[in-house]
Amino acid sequence: MPILRCIDNLLARIEGWLVVVMLWLMVILTFVQVALRSLYAYGHFHWANAMLGRMDGSMPFVSLLVLWLTFLGASLLTRDGKHIHIDIFSSILPERWLPAREVILALVALLICAMMLKVCVDYIRMEMAFGSTTFYGLPGWAGQMILPAGFGLLCFRFLVKVVHEGIRLVRGSP
C-alpha cells in the first residue's frame, strides 16, 4: 500500500521535527531555570528571582513535554520495528510460521492500542467536562491531547505493519 507508506513517511518527518523542537525547548527552559536560580542564590541578583516568578509554568510545561516526547519517540521506534518485543514464539515456532506470527503480534498490538485510544478519548472528555486549568490558564485537557494522539499514532504504525506483513505473508516473500 504505497499511500500508507507515504503517510507513514510524512508522519515520521513531522514527528522527528517535533522531537527536535521539544527537546531543545526542554533543554533551554531547564537551563534558564537553573541559571536564574543560581544567579539569585549565589549572586543575590533579585531580578533573577523576579524572572523566575514569571517562569512559574515552565517546569510543568517541561514535564508535559516529556510525555509528548515519550509518545512521539514510541511512535518513531514502532515505525522502525525497534519497540519493545516480548517474544517467546520465535524460538518455539518453525521458521515458516514466523511471518504469520508477525501479523498476529502486530494485530494484537493494534487492538490493545485501539482500546487505549478509546480510554484516552474518554479521559479527555472527562477533563473537558471538569474544566480544570494548568499553567498560564490553559485548559487541562490541551496538554493531555498527546494521550489519544499518541495511541492513534501507534495504532497507525501497527496497522501499517499488519498490512505490510499480511502482504508479505500472502505473497510468500521473506
C-alpha positions as CSV (number, residue, x, y, z in Angstrom):
1,M,0.0,0.0,0.0
2,P,2.0,3.0,-1.2
3,I,-0.5,5.5,0.3
4,L,0.1,4.1,3.8
5,R,3.9,4.3,3.3
6,C,3.6,7.9,2.0
7,I,1.5,8.9,5.1
8,D,3.9,7.0,7.3
9,N,7.0,8.8,5.9
10,L,5.3,12.2,6.2
11,L,4.3,11.5,9.9
12,A,7.8,10.3,10.6
13,R,9.2,13.6,9.3
14,I,6.8,15.7,11.3
15,E,7.4,13.6,14.5
16,G,11.2,13.9,14.0
17,W,11.0,17.7,13.8
18,L,8.6,17.8,16.8
19,V,11.0,15.7,18.8
20,V,13.9,18.0,18.0
21,V,12.0,21.2,18.8
22,M,10.6,19.8,22.0
23,L,13.9,18.5,23.2
24,W,15.5,21.9,22.6
25,L,12.7,23.6,24.4
26,M,13.2,21.3,27.4
27,V,17.0,22.0,27.5
28,I,16.6,25.8,27.1
29,L,13.9,26.2,29.7
30,T,15.6,23.9,32.2
31,F,19.0,25.7,31.6
32,V,17.4,29.2,32.1
33,Q,15.7,28.0,35.3
34,V,18.9,26.6,36.7
35,A,20.9,29.7,35.7
36,L,18.3,32.1,37.2
37,R,18.2,30.1,40.5
38,S,22.0,30.2,40.7
39,L,22.1,33.9,40.0
40,Y,19.6,34.6,42.8
41,A,21.0,32.1,45.3
42,Y,24.7,32.7,44.9
43,G,24.9,36.2,43.3
44,H,22.0,37.7,45.1
45,F,20.6,39.2,42.0
46,H,17.0,40.0,42.8
47,W,16.0,40.4,39.2
48,A,16.8,36.7,38.7
49,N,14.2,35.8,41.3
50,A,11.7,38.2,39.6
51,M,12.3,36.4,36.3
52,L,11.8,33.0,38.0
53,G,8.4,34.2,39.2
54,R,7.4,34.9,35.6
55,M,8.5,31.4,34.5
56,D,6.4,29.5,37.0
57,G,4.7,27.5,34.3
58,S,8.0,26.4,32.6
59,M,8.6,23.3,34.7
60,P,5.1,21.9,34.4
61,F,5.5,22.6,30.7
62,V,8.8,20.7,30.6
63,S,7.1,17.8,32.4
64,L,4.4,17.8,29.8
65,L,7.0,17.9,27.0
66,V,8.5,14.7,28.5
67,L,5.1,13.0,28.0
68,W,4.9,14.2,24.4
69,L,8.4,13.1,23.7
70,T,7.7,9.7,25.1
71,F,4.7,9.1,22.8
72,L,6.4,10.6,19.7
73,G,9.5,8.5,20.4
74,A,7.4,5.4,20.9
75,S,5.7,6.0,17.5
76,L,9.0,6.5,15.7
77,L,10.5,3.4,17.3
78,T,7.5,1.4,16.4
79,R,7.8,2.5,12.8
80,D,11.3,1.3,12.7
81,G,10.5,-2.0,14.5
82,K,12.7,-1.1,17.4
83,H,9.9,-1.1,20.0
84,I,9.9,-3.5,23.0
85,H,9.2,-7.0,21.9
86,I,8.1,-9.8,24.3
87,D,8.6,-12.8,22.1
88,I,8.8,-16.3,23.2
89,F,7.4,-17.8,20.0
90,S,10.4,-17.2,17.6
91,S,12.4,-19.9,19.3
92,I,9.5,-22.3,19.5
93,L,7.7,-21.9,16.2
94,P,9.1,-23.3,12.9
95,E,10.6,-20.6,10.7
96,R,7.9,-20.9,8.0
97,W,5.3,-19.7,10.6
98,L,7.2,-16.5,11.6
99,P,5.6,-14.2,9.1
100,A,2.1,-15.3,10.4
101,R,3.4,-14.6,13.9
102,E,4.4,-11.1,12.9
103,V,0.9,-10.4,11.5
104,I,-0.7,-11.8,14.7
105,L,1.5,-9.8,17.1
106,A,1.0,-6.6,15.1
107,L,-2.7,-7.2,15.1
108,V,-2.8,-7.8,18.9
109,A,-0.7,-4.7,19.5
110,L,-3.1,-2.7,17.2
111,L,-6.1,-3.9,19.2
112,I,-4.5,-3.0,22.5
113,C,-3.5,0.4,21.3
114,A,-7.1,0.9,19.9
115,M,-8.5,0.1,23.3
116,M,-6.1,2.5,25.0
117,L,-7.1,5.2,22.4
118,K,-10.8,4.7,23.4
119,V,-9.9,5.1,27.1
120,C,-7.8,8.2,26.4
121,V,-10.6,9.8,24.4
122,D,-13.0,9.2,27.3
123,Y,-10.4,10.7,29.7
124,I,-10.1,13.8,27.6
125,R,-13.9,14.2,27.5
126,M,-13.9,14.0,31.3
127,E,-11.1,16.6,31.5
128,M,-13.1,18.9,29.2
129,A,-16.2,18.5,31.3
130,F,-14.3,19.1,34.5
131,G,-12.8,22.3,33.2
132,S,-9.5,22.3,35.0
133,T,-6.7,24.7,34.0
134,T,-3.0,24.2,34.0
135,F,-0.1,26.7,33.8
136,Y,-0.9,30.1,32.3
137,G,-4.6,29.3,32.4
138,L,-4.5,26.7,29.6
139,P,-7.2,24.1,29.8
140,G,-6.0,20.9,31.4
141,W,-7.1,18.7,28.6
142,A,-5.0,20.6,26.0
143,G,-1.7,19.2,27.1
144,Q,-3.1,15.7,27.6
145,M,-4.2,15.5,24.0
146,I,-1.0,13.6,23.4
147,L,-2.5,10.6,25.0
148,P,-5.2,9.9,22.4
149,A,-2.9,11.3,19.6
150,G,0.0,9.1,20.7
151,F,-2.1,5.9,20.8
152,G,-3.6,7.0,17.5
153,L,-0.1,7.2,16.0
154,L,0.7,3.8,17.5
155,C,-2.5,2.3,16.0
156,F,-1.5,3.7,12.6
157,R,2.0,2.3,12.9
158,F,0.7,-1.2,13.8
159,L,-1.9,-1.0,11.1
160,V,0.9,-0.3,8.5
161,K,2.8,-3.3,9.9
162,V,-0.3,-5.6,9.7
163,V,-0.9,-4.6,6.1
164,H,2.8,-4.9,5.2
165,E,3.4,-8.2,6.9
166,G,0.0,-9.5,5.6
167,I,1.0,-8.7,2.0
168,R,4.4,-10.4,2.6
169,L,2.6,-13.5,4.1
170,V,0.2,-13.8,1.2
171,R,2.9,-13.4,-1.4
172,G,5.2,-15.7,0.5
173,S,8.2,-13.3,0.2
174,P,10.8,-13.0,3.0
